[in-house]
Amino acid sequence: MIEGFSNASRIPELRRRLFFTAVMLAIYRVGVAVPTPGIDGQALASFFDAARSTLFGWANLFSGGALERFSVFALGIMPYISVAIILDLLKVASPYLDELYKEGEAGRRKITQYTRYGTVALAIVQGLMIAVSLEKIQAPGGGSVVYNPGWSFRIVTVLTLTAGTMFIMWMGEQITERGIGNGISLIIMAGIVARLPSALGTTVQFVREGEMSLFVLLLVLALALTVTAWIVYVETAQRRIPVQYAKRVVGRRIYGGQTSHLPLKINTSGVIPPIFASSILVFPATLATFMPSLKNYSALLTPGGWFYDVIYVVLIIFFTYFYTAVTFNPVDVADNLKKYGGFIPGIRPGRYTAEYIDRVLSRITLGGAIYVSAVCVLPTILIEQFNVPFYFGGTALLIVVGVALDTIAQMETHLLTRNYEGFMRRGRVKSRKG
């Protein structure tokens, strides 16, 4: 691995891409520290300290602390991600969108255009809702977090937050095009990882003050490394279905006849299920922030309780199957295999192939759902049992490891195409996209 990073510095193009990516991420982190006008920063920070288990704390994690400071990047990239997921789900109900997804580059540009328009609209709506909500919020000390409430504050806030979101979206697209890795994913990862130093500092302080023993710290570190290694193993795991291509004679040439495989990922849905599940579970606690009469009911869905964990696991399993069914169509895969003369040995082409692929996918999806559920519930158990300042939720950990694997895979592609040793001597790092 060390030799792989050393080889990366010898390729001018890769070196330029890495430098450009680092500059863009540095600009993003600078923007996180630029506050939006009209906000009392100390009062807002006090409010977030008391609202970490609500939707605000969840959104603050993925914005890299920007929402807590209410910076110009307070909305983060989540409006873009939300619109992209919505369009991805709507292709099942909309034949027009389904055709766009199948049109290749031209369809992809059209989908990107719709995603941008949707991001602007959603950012405006979310910015207005946040501005109105901030005017009603009272900090724990009793003071207001907005200096001068009114439409002037709302308009400035909406324009600032929308412009910040669009700038982040532009940076993500530039990183994807001119840098290395997926820009949007790297920005989310940068926001999550940026909170690591404060978590480490809190942990050291706990050990010094005797609130956490050194043995517990070592146990947590060993467990964290084990879970990370487990995530790497499962995220790169595949169920390979053998595919045989029949020989075809075209003119004087013979095509086909080779054996290949159809890779099916264990975790096809990625981090979408825990994101959906978390957003649904934190919604009651968010409503209770503005409606005190709901606090008794929202207490049942407080992270750390057994009822919350059970509902969380059930929702993750449901969304894992749901999103896999939406994004992966066995019928289309079977039709493409039949079109190019491919078949699964022992399985008839067409409907029988689609049923076989669907049966195999359903079985491995159950294992993937259980794996995601275990990773997402484990941090909660750590917090409750060992009093660990473990800010990395399962969703965040899956994002960080997954994005790191994708970025390393792209870097290794640049290395191997120029005959340099990659990061792994015994084989390439498999992309999470399969």
Backbone torsions as a table, in degrees:
resi	resn	phi	psi	omega
1	MET	NA	-43.0	179.1
2	ILE	-62.4	-41.2	178.2
3	GLU	-64.6	-33.9	178.0
4	GLY	-63.3	-44.2	177.2
5	PHE	-66.8	-33.8	176.7
6	SER	-65.3	-40.0	177.9
7	ASN	-67.4	-31.1	-179.2
8	ALA	-61.9	-32.8	-179.3
9	SER	-74.4	-10.7	-178.6
10	ARG	-89.7	-9.3	-179.6
11	ILE	-100.8	114.3	-175.8
12	PRO	-58.5	-43.1	-178.2
13	GLU	-63.7	-45.7	179.3
14	LEU	-65.7	-37.2	178.3
15	ARG	-63.7	-40.9	177.8
16	ARG	-65.9	-40.1	179.1
17	ARG	-64.8	-42.0	178.2
18	LEU	-64.0	-41.1	179.4
19	PHE	-65.0	-43.4	179.6
20	PHE	-62.7	-41.7	178.6
21	THR	-62.4	-42.8	-179.9
22	ALA	-63.9	-40.0	179.9
23	VAL	-65.1	-44.8	-179.9
24	MET	-62.1	-42.0	178.9
25	LEU	-67.6	-34.5	176.8
26	ALA	-65.7	-40.9	177.1
27	ILE	-62.4	-39.6	178.5
28	TYR	-61.4	-44.1	-179.4
29	ARG	-68.0	-31.8	175.1
30	VAL	-66.3	-42.5	179.4
31	GLY	-63.1	-29.5	178.4
32	VAL	-62.3	-28.5	-177.6
33	ALA	-88.2	-4.8	-179.3
34	VAL	-88.6	114.5	-174.0
35	PRO	-79.6	154.3	172.9
36	THR	-79.3	138.4	-177.8
37	PRO	-62.5	149.0	171.7
38	GLY	88.7	14.2	-175.8
39	ILE	-118.4	137.1	172.6
40	ASP	-84.4	103.8	-173.6
41	GLY	-61.6	-42.1	-178.6
42	GLN	-66.8	-41.5	178.9
43	ALA	-65.8	-38.4	179.8
44	LEU	-68.3	-38.7	177.8
45	ALA	-63.4	-38.1	177.6
46	SER	-64.9	-37.5	178.4
47	PHE	-65.2	-42.3	-178.5
48	PHE	-68.9	-29.6	175.7
49	ASP	-62.3	-30.3	-179.1
50	ALA	-94.5	-1.4	-175.2
51	ALA	-128.2	32.9	-176.2
52	ARG	-72.5	-22.1	-179.2
53	SER	-92.3	7.6	179.8
54	THR	-101.9	-174.9	179.2
55	LEU	-61.9	-29.1	179.8
56	PHE	-65.7	-45.1	178.3
57	GLY	-65.4	-36.6	178.6
58	TRP	-66.0	-45.1	178.8
59	ALA	-69.0	-31.7	179.4
60	ASN	-65.3	-34.0	178.4
61	LEU	-62.9	-45.8	-176.1
62	PHE	-79.0	-13.3	174.6
63	SER	-93.4	4.0	178.1
64	GLY	69.5	28.4	-179.1
65	GLY	87.6	2.6	-178.2
66	ALA	-68.7	-36.0	-179.8
67	LEU	-70.0	-35.3	178.4
68	GLU	-63.2	-38.4	176.4
69	ARG	-85.5	-11.6	-173.0
70	PHE	50.7	56.9	179.6
71	SER	-83.7	-178.2	179.2
72	VAL	-66.7	-17.4	177.6
73	PHE	-103.7	28.4	-173.2
74	ALA	-62.0	-36.1	179.1
75	LEU	-75.0	-19.3	179.9
76	GLY	64.5	-151.8	-179.3
77	ILE	-101.0	3.7	-175.6
78	MET	-62.6	-34.7	174.7
79	PRO	-59.2	-39.9	178.1
80	TYR	-65.4	-45.0	179.0
81	ILE	-62.6	-42.0	-178.7
82	SER	-63.5	-44.4	179.8
83	VAL	-65.5	-40.6	179.1
84	ALA	-62.3	-41.3	178.7
85	ILE	-67.4	-41.0	179.9
86	ILE	-61.9	-45.1	178.1
87	LEU	-64.1	-36.4	178.9
88	ASP	-64.4	-37.2	179.4
89	LEU	-77.5	-32.0	-177.3
90	LEU	-71.7	-16.7	-178.7
91	LYS	-65.0	-19.8	176.6
92	VAL	-70.3	-37.6	-177.5
93	ALA	-93.7	-16.2	-177.0
94	SER	-114.5	110.0	176.8
95	PRO	-60.9	-31.4	-179.8
96	TYR	-63.5	-47.4	178.6
97	LEU	-65.6	-36.8	178.8
98	ASP	-62.2	-39.1	177.8
99	GLU	-68.0	-37.7	178.6
100	LEU	-61.8	-40.3	179.9
101	TYR	-65.7	-23.2	-178.1
102	LYS	-95.1	-4.6	-174.8
103	GLU	-84.5	-0.2	178.1
104	GLY	81.1	-137.5	-173.8
105	GLU	-63.5	-42.6	179.9
106	ALA	-63.1	-43.4	177.7
107	GLY	-66.3	-36.6	179.4
108	ARG	-63.5	-40.2	178.1
109	ARG	-64.7	-38.5	178.8
110	LYS	-66.8	-42.0	177.7
111	ILE	-62.6	-41.4	178.2
112	THR	-61.7	-40.0	178.3
113	GLN	-63.6	-45.1	177.4
114	TYR	-62.7	-37.5	179.4
115	THR	-64.0	-39.9	178.5
116	ARG	-64.4	-46.4	179.0
117	TYR	-61.0	-43.8	178.5
118	GLY	-63.7	-34.3	178.3
119	THR	-64.5	-42.3	178.2
120	VAL	-61.4	-47.0	-178.7
121	ALA	-63.1	-45.5	-179.2
122	LEU	-67.4	-37.5	178.5
123	ALA	-64.6	-38.5	177.6
124	ILE	-63.9	-45.2	-179.5
125	VAL	-64.3	-47.1	-179.9
126	GLN	-65.5	-39.3	178.5
127	GLY	-62.5	-41.1	179.1
128	LEU	-67.3	-41.2	178.9
129	MET	-63.7	-41.4	179.3
130	ILE	-66.0	-41.1	-179.8
131	ALA	-62.0	-45.1	179.2
132	VAL	-65.8	-39.3	179.8
133	SER	-66.0	-39.5	179.8
134	LEU	-63.4	-32.2	178.8
135	GLU	-67.5	-23.8	-179.0
136	LYS	-94.9	-13.1	-175.7
137	ILE	-77.3	135.0	173.0
138	GLN	-112.4	127.9	178.7
139	ALA	-66.1	159.6	179.3
140	PRO	-53.6	-28.9	179.0
141	GLY	-80.6	-6.5	178.0
142	GLY	102.8	-9.8	-179.1
143	GLY	-86.4	160.4	178.4
144	SER	-85.8	150.1	-179.6
145	VAL	-90.0	-7.7	179.7
146	VAL	-113.6	129.4	-178.5
147	TYR	-70.7	-50.3	-176.5
148	ASN	-130.2	86.7	-179.4
149	PRO	-64.1	155.1	178.7
150	GLY	141.4	-179.5	-176.2
151	TRP	-68.7	-27.5	176.8
152	SER	-63.9	-42.3	176.8
153	PHE	-65.9	-40.6	-177.9
154	ARG	-65.2	-43.9	-178.8
155	ILE	-65.1	-45.1	179.2
156	VAL	-62.4	-41.1	-179.4
157	THR	-65.4	-44.6	-179.9
158	VAL	-62.1	-46.1	179.8
159	LEU	-63.8	-41.1	-178.4
160	THR	-66.5	-48.3	-177.2
161	LEU	-68.3	-38.9	178.3
162	THR	-64.8	-44.3	178.0
163	ALA	-62.5	-38.6	178.5
164	GLY	-63.9	-42.8	178.6
165	THR	-64.1	-42.7	179.8
166	MET	-66.9	-34.2	177.5
167	PHE	-67.3	-40.1	176.7
168	ILE	-63.5	-42.0	178.6
169	MET	-60.7	-42.8	178.4
170	TRP	-62.6	-42.9	178.4
171	MET	-62.3	-40.7	178.7
172	GLY	-62.3	-41.6	178.2
173	GLU	-66.6	-37.7	178.7
174	GLN	-66.8	-38.6	178.0
175	ILE	-64.1	-43.0	179.3
176	THR	-61.5	-39.4	-175.5
177	GLU	-82.3	-41.8	-171.8
178	ARG	-114.1	-9.1	179.9
179	GLY	-108.0	-144.3	-179.5
180	ILE	-129.6	137.0	179.3
181	GLY	86.9	179.1	177.0
182	ASN	-83.7	117.9	-172.9
183	GLY	-61.3	-45.1	-178.6
184	ILE	-62.0	-44.7	179.7
185	SER	-64.7	-39.4	179.3
186	LEU	-65.1	-35.9	178.5
187	ILE	-66.3	-43.0	176.7
188	ILE	-62.2	-43.7	179.8
189	MET	-62.3	-41.3	179.9
190	ALA	-62.6	-38.6	178.4
191	GLY	-65.9	-36.0	-179.8
192	ILE	-73.8	-46.9	-176.9
193	VAL	-66.9	-27.0	-178.1
194	ALA	-62.5	-20.1	-180.0
195	ARG	-89.7	-1.6	-179.0
196	LEU	-64.1	-44.0	-179.8
197	PRO	-57.4	-41.4	-179.8
198	SER	-66.9	-36.0	177.5
199	ALA	-65.4	-41.9	178.1
200	LEU	-64.9	-40.7	178.4
201	GLY	-62.8	-40.3	177.5
202	THR	-64.5	-39.2	178.9
203	THR	-63.3	-44.7	178.3
204	VAL	-61.7	-39.7	178.9
205	GLN	-64.7	-38.9	177.8
206	PHE	-61.7	-40.8	-179.9
207	VAL	-67.3	-42.2	-179.1
208	ARG	-65.0	-37.6	-177.9
209	GLU	-84.1	-2.3	177.9
210	GLY	82.5	6.5	178.6
211	GLU	-76.1	-16.9	177.2
212	MET	-139.3	129.4	179.9
213	SER	-78.3	159.4	179.1
214	LEU	-64.6	-34.3	178.4
215	PHE	-63.1	-43.3	178.7
216	VAL	-64.2	-38.9	178.5
217	LEU	-61.7	-46.3	178.6
218	LEU	-64.1	-37.5	178.6
219	LEU	-64.4	-42.1	179.7
220	VAL	-66.4	-41.1	178.6
221	LEU	-63.2	-43.3	178.1
222	ALA	-63.6	-39.4	179.6
223	LEU	-68.2	-38.0	178.7
224	ALA	-63.5	-42.9	178.0
225	LEU	-64.6	-39.4	179.2
226	THR	-64.5	-44.0	179.5
227	VAL	-64.4	-40.6	178.6
228	THR	-62.3	-44.1	177.9
229	ALA	-63.3	-37.5	178.0
230	TRP	-63.9	-42.5	179.0
231	ILE	-63.1	-43.6	178.6
232	VAL	-59.8	-43.3	-178.0
233	TYR	-64.0	-47.0	-176.2
234	VAL	-71.7	-39.4	-178.1
235	GLU	-65.6	-25.8	178.1
236	THR	-97.6	-1.4	-178.1
237	ALA	-77.6	146.3	-179.9
238	GLN	-138.7	149.3	168.9
239	ARG	-104.0	107.5	-174.0
240	ARG	-93.8	114.6	177.1
241	ILE	-91.2	121.9	-178.3
242	PRO	-66.2	138.8	179.7
243	VAL	-129.3	130.0	178.6
244	GLN	-111.5	132.3	178.7
245	TYR	-104.0	129.6	179.9
246	ALA	-73.1	153.9	178.3
247	LYS	-76.3	137.8	177.1
248	ARG	-128.5	140.0	178.6
249	VAL	-105.0	115.2	178.2
250	VAL	-119.6	106.1	-175.2
251	GLY	67.8	-122.1	177.9
252	ARG	-101.7	6.2	-177.0
253	ARG	-110.6	150.0	177.8
254	ILE	-111.1	122.6	-179.9
255	TYR	-110.4	153.4	176.5
256	GLY	85.7	-161.0	-178.9
257	GLY	87.8	-6.3	-178.6
258	GLN	-93.3	164.9	179.0
259	THR	-107.4	132.9	178.7
260	SER	-132.7	-162.7	178.5
261	HIS	-149.4	155.2	175.8
262	LEU	-104.9	109.0	-177.2
263	PRO	-81.4	127.3	175.2
264	LEU	-116.9	120.0	-178.7
265	LYS	-72.8	145.6	176.0
266	ILE	-64.8	-41.0	179.3
267	ASN	-112.9	79.7	-176.7
268	THR	-68.7	-34.0	-173.7
269	SER	-82.6	-10.1	178.0
270	GLY	67.1	-132.4	-176.4
271	VAL	-100.5	6.7	-178.0
272	ILE	-64.0	-45.4	-179.2
273	PRO	-57.5	-49.0	178.5
274	PRO	-65.5	-29.7	177.1
275	ILE	-65.7	-47.3	177.5
276	PHE	-61.8	-46.0	-177.9
277	ALA	-62.9	-42.4	-179.7
278	SER	-64.8	-42.2	-178.2
279	SER	-64.6	-34.6	179.1
280	ILE	-72.7	-41.0	-176.3
281	LEU	-72.1	-30.9	-178.9
282	VAL	-84.2	-7.9	-177.9
283	PHE	-64.2	-44.8	177.3
284	PRO	-60.1	-39.4	178.6
285	ALA	-65.9	-32.9	177.8
286	THR	-68.5	-42.1	177.0
287	LEU	-63.5	-36.3	-179.4
288	ALA	-65.8	-23.3	177.1
289	THR	-63.2	-34.1	-179.1
290	PHE	-102.5	-16.2	-179.6
291	MET	-127.1	91.5	-176.3
292	PRO	-58.1	-22.9	-178.8
293	SER	-67.3	-16.1	-179.2
294	LEU	-94.4	2.7	-175.2
295	LYS	-63.7	-35.1	-179.8
296	ASN	-65.1	-36.4	179.4
297	TYR	-78.3	-38.7	-178.9
298	SER	-69.5	-21.1	179.3
299	ALA	-63.5	-26.7	178.4
300	LEU	-66.6	-25.7	-177.9
301	LEU	-104.8	30.6	176.1
302	THR	-82.5	130.4	179.7
303	PRO	-54.9	136.1	179.9
304	GLY	113.0	-21.7	178.5
305	GLY	-86.4	156.7	-178.0
306	TRP	-66.9	-34.7	179.9
307	PHE	-64.7	-41.9	177.7
308	TYR	-62.0	-44.9	-178.2
309	ASP	-63.7	-40.1	-179.9
310	VAL	-65.0	-47.4	179.3
311	ILE	-63.2	-38.6	179.9
312	TYR	-61.3	-46.2	-179.9
313	VAL	-64.5	-43.0	179.8
314	VAL	-61.4	-43.3	179.7
315	LEU	-66.3	-38.6	178.9
316	ILE	-63.1	-44.8	179.3
317	ILE	-63.4	-41.4	179.4
318	PHE	-62.6	-50.4	-177.4
319	PHE	-69.4	-26.7	176.0
320	THR	-63.6	-47.5	177.5
321	TYR	-67.2	-41.0	-177.3
322	PHE	-63.9	-49.4	-176.6
323	TYR	-69.9	-34.9	176.4
324	THR	-63.5	-40.7	178.9
325	ALA	-66.2	-32.0	-179.1
326	VAL	-76.0	-41.0	-172.7
327	THR	-89.9	-20.1	-177.5
328	PHE	-123.1	116.2	-177.9
329	ASN	-109.2	105.7	-179.7
330	PRO	-60.5	-29.5	-179.9
331	VAL	-65.2	-44.2	178.0
332	ASP	-63.5	-40.1	179.3
333	VAL	-63.8	-44.0	179.0
334	ALA	-64.1	-39.4	178.4
335	ASP	-64.9	-40.3	178.9
336	ASN	-66.1	-39.6	176.6
337	LEU	-62.0	-43.8	-179.9
338	LYS	-65.9	-36.6	-179.0
339	LYS	-63.4	-38.5	-177.3
340	TYR	-98.7	15.4	175.0
341	GLY	78.7	20.7	180.0
342	GLY	-98.1	150.9	178.1
343	PHE	-154.4	154.6	176.4
344	ILE	-89.6	125.0	-178.1
345	PRO	-54.5	128.0	179.7
346	GLY	87.0	-3.4	-178.7
347	ILE	-122.0	130.9	179.4
348	ARG	-70.8	143.1	179.4
349	PRO	-64.2	161.5	176.7
350	GLY	89.7	-130.2	-173.5
351	ARG	-61.6	-39.5	-178.4
352	TYR	-66.5	-36.2	176.0
353	THR	-65.6	-42.2	178.6
354	ALA	-62.4	-41.9	178.9
355	GLU	-65.5	-37.5	179.6
356	TYR	-67.4	-45.0	178.7
357	ILE	-62.1	-41.9	179.5
358	ASP	-63.8	-38.2	179.2
359	ARG	-66.7	-43.4	178.5
360	VAL	-66.1	-42.0	-179.2
361	LEU	-64.1	-38.3	179.9
362	SER	-63.8	-38.3	-179.1
363	ARG	-69.8	-45.3	-178.8
364	ILE	-73.7	-25.0	176.8
365	THR	-66.0	-34.8	176.5
366	LEU	-61.4	-44.0	176.1
367	GLY	-63.1	-39.6	177.3
368	GLY	-64.9	-39.1	179.1
369	ALA	-65.4	-41.8	177.8
370	ILE	-64.6	-40.2	178.6
371	TYR	-62.1	-47.0	180.0
372	VAL	-64.0	-40.4	179.8
373	SER	-62.3	-43.1	-179.6
374	ALA	-64.3	-41.8	-179.7
375	VAL	-65.5	-36.8	-176.7
376	CYS	-78.1	-29.3	-178.6
377	VAL	-84.6	-27.0	-176.0
378	LEU	-56.6	-46.0	179.0
379	PRO	-58.0	-37.1	178.5
380	THR	-62.9	-41.0	177.8
381	ILE	-63.5	-39.9	178.4
382	LEU	-61.8	-43.3	-178.5
383	ILE	-63.1	-43.0	-176.3
384	GLU	-73.2	-41.9	-172.6
385	GLN	-83.9	-37.6	-173.0
386	PHE	-114.1	2.4	-179.3
387	ASN	54.5	52.1	-175.5
388	VAL	-97.7	132.9	174.4
389	PRO	-77.1	63.3	-170.8
390	PHE	-93.0	91.3	-175.3
391	TYR	-78.2	-17.6	-178.8
392	PHE	-76.5	101.2	171.6
393	GLY	-73.0	170.4	-178.8
394	GLY	-61.3	-39.9	178.9
395	THR	-60.9	-44.6	-180.0
396	ALA	-63.6	-41.5	-179.3
397	LEU	-65.6	-39.8	177.2
398	LEU	-63.3	-40.4	179.1
399	ILE	-64.1	-47.8	-177.1
400	VAL	-61.3	-48.1	-178.4
401	VAL	-67.5	-42.0	-178.9
402	GLY	-64.1	-44.1	179.0
403	VAL	-66.0	-38.9	177.9
404	ALA	-62.3	-40.7	178.3
405	LEU	-64.4	-43.2	178.7
406	ASP	-62.8	-42.3	-178.5
407	THR	-66.5	-43.2	178.1
408	ILE	-63.4	-38.1	178.8
409	ALA	-62.5	-40.5	178.6
410	GLN	-69.1	-39.9	177.2
411	MET	-63.9	-39.6	179.9
412	GLU	-66.6	-32.9	176.2
413	THR	-62.1	-43.1	177.0
414	HIS	-62.1	-39.3	-178.4
415	LEU	-68.1	-46.3	-175.1
416	LEU	-70.5	-30.6	177.8
417	THR	-69.5	-15.8	177.8
418	ARG	-112.4	21.7	173.8
419	ASN	62.9	32.5	173.9
420	TYR	-101.0	152.4	176.0
421	GLU	-66.4	134.1	-179.1
422	GLY	-81.5	-165.4	-178.4
423	PHE	-78.4	-30.1	-179.2
424	MET	-115.8	122.1	-176.1
425	ARG	-70.7	-30.4	-173.5
426	ARG	-97.6	14.3	178.3
427	GLY	151.6	159.9	-178.5
428	ARG	-75.9	154.2	172.8
429	VAL	-74.2	127.9	-177.2
430	LYS	-80.0	135.8	176.8
431	SER	-69.8	146.8	178.9
432	ARG	-70.0	-14.8	179.7
433	LYS	-78.7	-9.2	178.2
434	GLY	74.7	NA	NA
